[in-house]
Amino acid sequence: MKIGALIVLYNPEIKSVDEAVGRLLPQVDIVCLVDNSNVTHEQHFGNKERLHYLPLMGNKGIAAAQNIGIRHLKESGMDFVLFSDQDSLCDERLVGRLAEAYTLLEDNGYKVATVGPVPINKKNGKPYITRQNTIQRFELSGLYFLQMYSIISSYSLTRLSTFDTIGLFEEELFIDGVDNEWGWRAKERFGLDSFMTEGLSFLHYQGMETRLPIKRSSPFRLYYQFRNYIILAKRSYTPSFWKRRNFFMFGLKAVAYPLLMAPRWQYLKSIVKGLRDGLSFIRHH
């Protein structure tokens, strides 16, 4: 079982990436860095044993960067890809335990799209798990799993041949909802499921906290959130709970961002442009 770790970089803090790579290299065969930054970091990351650095010289989006990394890992003879982050650290035994969990699921007849640990909120220590996104909880050989509609890609393990079946990530989504869409597509069109493994976790942080029940995002991210909500809400394989929950959440964001958060005008423009471009995407596809 050859495993390649894939980290997408964007204006990275070099020290944090070095720490993340240092944790992963002893656990995998190679680490592939796909750099979405406008400048190259070849001088620092290039020409290192088992560390493959691919500069894109511009932000192509998370989906495109991941697809480039997936193709590279296939060409490098890897069997699995472990997706990682540029600024989070994994346990020294995480990859091996994920591989064991993946094998256990397959040996018991489960059709696996991907397996990941439980993401834990860095701020409050609570897991990022919603009841609606959970299909069932079950036990195999003393290990408990959560079968999910989709999981975030961070520290998830996927067999590379699975992408031959399901397809790669949808590059037109650029950033938000990329892992959700792939997981939903895997389940509804191909019968492959996404799993979280209880007992395995990592610290994760999604947006800045606010006094409202929403996370604060940049105007750039807010544009893609609104655009991609419109795109994904029209698809038959998008779960109904996601459409309903985010209809409320994006309604709240449409009011709260322009009225309560600076830069108000920039947020308003991002929302309007996101809605307009999402509707235009639907009309032309």
N, C-alpha and C positions, 0 to 999 in steps of 0.2 A: 504494500500500500504506500505509494509515493504521494506525499502531500506538499503542495506549494501554497504558501501564504501570499495573499494579495492585499496590498495597502494602497489606496488612492490618496495621493498627496495634493494639498492645495495651500500654497503659501505656508509651508510647514514651519514649526519651531524645531530646528534641527535636533536639539537635545531630546525633545519628546519622542521624535522618530527614532533616534538612536536607542532610546530605552525600549520602545516597542519592538524594534527589530532584535534587540538583545534578548528579549524574553522569548521571541518566536523562533529564532534560528536554531536553538538546541532541540526544538520540538518538531521541526519540519525539514524537508529536503532543500527547498530554496525559498527565499522571500523575494517577491516581485513588487517593486515600487513603481506605480504609474503616476507620473507627476503632471497635474493639471495646471501648474503655476505658469505664469508668463515668462519666467526665467528658469534656467536650468540649474540643478544642484548636482550636476555630473561630477564636479570636482570633489564633492564630499562622499557621494554614494556610489560613484562608478568604480569599476575595476576592483570589486571586493568579492571574495570567494562566497559562492552561493547567494549573493545579493545581486539581483538583476534590476537595473534602473532604466526606466523608459520615460524620457521627457517628452511631453506633448507640446510644450511652448505655447500654451493657451488653455483656457478652461473649456474643455469639450463636454463637461457634465459627468456626473458620477456614473451613469449608465454606460456611456461610451468608453470611459476609462476602465470600468470593470470588464467590459467586453474585450477590450484590447488585452487586458491582463489574462483573461480566460484563454484567449487564443494563444498567448505566449506560453502559458503553463502547459497547454496541450502539446504545443510544439516542443516543449522541454521534457516531455515524457512523464508528466505528472498524472496521477489518477484522480486526485481530489484537490479542491481549492478550499482554503480557509480564508474567508474575508475578514479583514481587520481594520482598525482605525489608526490614524496617525497620532492620536493623542490619548489613547487608553491602553492600559496594560492588562495582560492576561496572566492567570496563574501558571506556574511552571509545569503543571500536569494537565492543563486544559485540553490540548489538542489530542493527546493520547486517550483521554477519557471520552472525548467526543467521538473519536474513531471507534471506540468500544461500544458506545451507545448506538452509533450508526449500524454497526455490524449486528448488534443484538436485535434491533428493529427489523432489519432485513431477514435475519435468521428465523424470526417469528412471523414472517409473511407480510409485514407492512411494506407498502410501496412508498419509498422515501424520496421526497424532493430535496429536503435539507434538514439538518439538525443543528440546534444552537443552544447555548446556555441561557439562563434567565437574566435579562438586563435589569440592573438595579439603579434606581435614581441616586445620583451622587449627593444630592442635597438632603433627601430625607430617608434614604435607606430602604425605600419601598420598591417592590418589583414593578416594572412596566408591563403589567398584564391586565387586560380587560376581560370581563366575564363574557362579553358578546363574541370576542375573538377566539374564545376557547371552545373547542368541540367536545373534548372529553379528557379526563385524567385517568391514567391506568398504570399498572405496575408490571414490570418484567424482571424476573431474577433479582428482586429487591431494589430495582431502580425505577423511579417514578417519572413518567413522561406526561407532557401536555400536548395533545394534538390540537394544532392551531389552523386557522384559515390562512395566516401568513405570519412570518416572524421578520424582525429586522435583520439585515444581512450581517451586522457586526458580529464577528466571531462565530458565524455559522459555517458548517462544513457541508460541502456538496460534491457529489461525484461528478467529474467533468463530463462524462458521457451523458449525464442527465440533460445538459444543455443541448445535446443533439436531438433529444426528444421534445423538450419544452420550448426550446429556442433561447436566445440570449435575452438580456435585459432590453427594455424598450427605450432606445436612445432619445426619442422625441420627447419623453417625459423629463429628460435632463437631470433632475435631482429628486424632487419630492414624489413619493408614492412609487418609486421604482421597484423596491423590494416587495411592497404590497402587491403590485400588479403581477409580478412574476409568480408569487406564491398562489394568488387566486387563479391565474392561468394554469398553473401546474395541477391544482386540485380539480377545477371544474372541467378542464378540457382533456386532461391526461390521467386523472385519478391518482396523482402523487401528492402526498401530504407533507406538511411542515410540522416539526416537533421542537419543543423546548425540553431540556433535560433538567429536572429538579436536582438540586445538589451541586449544579454547575452554574456559575454566575460571573458577571463582570459589571463594573461600574460604568454607567452611561449617563449622558446629560443631553436632554432635548430642549434647546431654547432657554431663554432667560425667564425666570419666574416673574409673575405679575400678581396683583391683588385679585385679578379676575381668573375664572377657570380656563384660561388660555395661556399658551406660552408666547413669549415675545420673540418675533423674528425680524430680520432685516427687511427693508423694502424689496430687495432682490429675491429673498426666499418667499416673501408673501406673494409676489407675483406668480411664482410657480405653484404655490399652494392653491391659489384660486383657479388658475388655469387648469391645473391637473385635476382638481376636484370636478370641474365641469366635464373634462374628458372622461374620467373614470366613472363618474356617476351614470353615464349613458351606457355603460357596458353591461351586458347580461350576466357576466361572470363575477362582477363586483358584488360582494355580499350586501344584503339589504341593510344590516345593522350599521355598516360603514356609511352608507348613503344617508341614513336617517340621522346618525350621530353627528356627522360632519355638516349636514344641512343646518343644524342648530349652531354648531361651533363656528361655521363660516359666516352665518348671519350675525353672530355676536362679534366676530372679528371685523366685519364690514362696518359696524357701528363704532366699536371701541377704538380701533386703530386711528381713524381720521379724527376722532373727537378727543381722545385721551392720551395719545402717545406721539411724541415728536420723533421725526419730522412729519407732521400731520399731512401736509400737502403731498409729500412723496409717497406716503402710505396710501392715500386716496388714489393717486395716479397708478400705483402698482395694482390695487384692487380692480380698478376699472379696466386697465389694460389686460390683466389676467382673465377677467370674465369675457372680455371681447375676444381675446385670442383663443380662449377655450371654446367658445361658440363657433369661431371661424374654423378651428381644427375639426370640430364635429361635422360641420357642413361639407368639408372637403375630404372627409374620410368615410 
